[in-house]
Amino acid sequence: VTPPILAVSAPTTVNSASVTVKGEAKDDKQVRDVFISVWNRDAKMPARKVFYLRNEADPKKVSFSAEVPLWPGSNLIQIFARETNEVQSLQTLVVRRAEAPMANARPR
């Protein structure tokens, strides 16, 4: 038994309140679903599921794109691809939400 192969991409630093996470999961038997959770220790925000996609097209492959909310600082994003409840892949990304520069700030 082998878990799905998961390929994911996202920028590592952004100045916005969310980031787009794109990816694809493949398996020789099936990819049942994909879900994403995010948490930020600095913001004292516990992990929460922010995306779920049930695979209803090609049973061996699923592509996805998700807008994941971010909090200031380092955000841990975990992407799961499941064949079954017991067989799954996990990829972890760390995306830093930088503070946006103030629009009216003047250098001194």
ZIHUZI-V376155 format. One record per backbone hydrogen bond with DSSP energy under -0.5 kcal/mol. NH is the residue of the N-H (numbers start at 0). CO is the residue of the C=O. Records with the same first field share a line. If there is no record, write none. Layout:
BEGIN
NH = CO  CO
END
This chain:
BEGIN
4 = 25
5 = 3
6 = 23
8 = 21
13 = 95
18 = 67
20 = 18  65
21 = 8  19
22 = 63
23 = 6
24 = 61
25 = 4
26 = 59
30 = 58
31 = 29  81
32 = 81
33 = 52
34 = 79
35 = 50
36 = 77
37 = 47
38 = 75
39 = 44
43 = 40
44 = 39
45 = 43
47 = 37
49 = 35
50 = 35
52 = 33
54 = 31
55 = 53
60 = 57
61 = 24
63 = 22
65 = 20
67 = 18  65
68 = 66
69 = 16
72 = 96
74 = 94
75 = 38
76 = 74  92
77 = 36  75
78 = 90
79 = 34
80 = 88
81 = 32
82 = 86
83 = 86
87 = 85
88 = 80
90 = 78
92 = 76
94 = 74  92
95 = 11
96 = 72  94
97 = 13  95
104 = 101
END
